[in-house]
Amino acid sequence: MSRLAPLLHAPLLLVPLLLAACVRDVAPVEPYAFVGQWDCGVSVMTFTDKTYDSGGGAMPIRSVTRDGSSYTLTFDRGYMIALAAVTATGMTWVSGKTGDQLNCRKL
C-alpha cells in the first residue's frame, strides 16, 4: 500500500496545471471612473489606474476598494483618500488623515 501512495497524489499535482490551461487572457475592464484630471479648487489632481498626483509627484496606488460610485484608495505608509459620488463630471475628494473634503470637477 505504501508504494501506491505517491501514485494516488500524482493527480493532485496536475490540478494547478489544468486550472492554468483553463484561464484565458481577457481584455482589461474599463478604467476606474476617477481616472483623469480633476480641478479640486486648491489644485488639479491627476489619477491613473495606478497613480495619484495632487501636484507633488505621482504616488503609486496600492489598493482600490469600490462601494457603488465611491472609492477608497490606499497608498504607502497607510495614507488613504476617499473619492465619493464619482460621476463623469464631478466627485468629492476626502482626506483619510484630516477629513478635509474638496468638491472636484473633471477637466
PLY file of the C-alpha trace (Angstrom):
ply
format ascii 1.0
element vertex 107
property float x
property float y
property float z
element edge 106
property int vertex1
property int vertex2
end_header
0.00 0.00 0.00
2.79 2.46 0.81
4.17 2.06 -2.74
0.80 3.21 -4.13
0.59 6.38 -2.03
2.74 8.52 -4.38
0.60 7.44 -7.32
-2.58 8.47 -5.55
-1.22 12.00 -5.00
0.06 12.44 -8.58
-3.31 13.70 -9.94
-3.33 16.43 -7.28
-0.07 17.75 -8.65
-1.71 18.20 -12.05
-4.59 20.34 -10.76
-2.70 23.68 -10.94
-1.59 22.89 -14.49
-5.12 22.02 -15.55
-6.51 25.19 -13.97
-3.87 27.31 -15.69
-4.86 25.79 -19.02
-8.47 26.89 -18.43
-7.56 30.54 -17.80
-7.57 32.83 -20.79
-6.48 36.40 -21.23
-9.35 38.86 -21.16
-9.49 42.47 -22.22
-8.92 44.95 -19.41
-12.04 46.36 -17.80
-12.81 49.98 -18.45
-10.72 52.33 -16.29
-11.91 53.44 -12.88
-14.39 56.32 -13.04
-11.92 58.57 -11.20
-9.18 58.27 -13.86
-8.36 61.66 -15.37
-7.63 65.22 -14.28
-9.80 66.93 -11.67
-9.94 70.58 -10.64
-10.43 70.44 -6.88
-10.09 74.17 -6.22
-6.79 74.06 -4.33
-5.04 72.03 -7.03
-5.52 69.93 -10.13
-5.32 66.26 -9.21
-4.41 63.58 -11.70
-5.44 59.96 -11.33
-4.47 56.97 -13.42
-5.48 53.41 -12.62
-2.11 53.05 -10.83
-1.09 56.50 -9.58
-2.37 59.65 -7.86
-0.75 63.08 -8.18
-2.04 66.11 -6.29
0.79 68.28 -7.62
3.64 66.97 -5.51
4.56 63.99 -7.68
2.82 60.75 -8.58
2.24 58.24 -5.79
1.55 54.58 -6.56
-1.92 53.41 -5.58
-1.56 50.23 -3.51
-5.24 49.24 -3.45
-8.65 50.40 -4.62
-11.89 49.46 -2.91
-15.15 50.30 -4.64
-18.52 50.82 -2.98
-21.06 51.83 -5.60
-19.87 55.14 -7.06
-17.33 55.74 -4.27
-13.74 54.52 -3.97
-11.17 54.21 -1.22
-7.56 54.43 -2.37
-4.67 53.35 -0.16
-1.03 54.26 -0.54
2.29 53.60 1.20
2.60 54.26 4.95
-1.15 53.86 5.48
-2.11 57.05 3.64
-5.69 56.86 2.36
-8.18 59.02 0.46
-11.81 58.52 -0.45
-13.40 59.62 -3.68
-17.14 59.89 -3.08
-20.03 60.07 -5.54
-17.75 59.87 -8.58
-19.57 60.77 -11.80
-18.43 61.69 -15.30
-18.29 65.36 -14.25
-17.66 65.56 -10.50
-16.64 63.91 -7.24
-15.85 64.69 -3.62
-12.24 64.10 -2.51
-11.87 63.24 1.19
-8.61 63.04 3.14
-8.35 59.93 5.29
-5.91 61.78 7.54
-7.63 65.12 8.18
-11.19 64.58 6.96
-10.87 67.60 4.64
-13.29 67.49 1.73
-12.93 69.06 -1.71
-15.54 69.25 -4.43
-13.84 68.42 -7.71
-14.91 68.77 -11.32
-13.48 66.73 -14.16
-11.36 68.59 -16.69
0 1
1 2
2 3
3 4
4 5
5 6
6 7
7 8
8 9
9 10
10 11
11 12
12 13
13 14
14 15
15 16
16 17
17 18
18 19
19 20
20 21
21 22
22 23
23 24
24 25
25 26
26 27
27 28
28 29
29 30
30 31
31 32
32 33
33 34
34 35
35 36
36 37
37 38
38 39
39 40
40 41
41 42
42 43
43 44
44 45
45 46
46 47
47 48
48 49
49 50
50 51
51 52
52 53
53 54
54 55
55 56
56 57
57 58
58 59
59 60
60 61
61 62
62 63
63 64
64 65
65 66
66 67
67 68
68 69
69 70
70 71
71 72
72 73
73 74
74 75
75 76
76 77
77 78
78 79
79 80
80 81
81 82
82 83
83 84
84 85
85 86
86 87
87 88
88 89
89 90
90 91
91 92
92 93
93 94
94 95
95 96
96 97
97 98
98 99
99 100
100 101
101 102
102 103
103 104
104 105
105 106
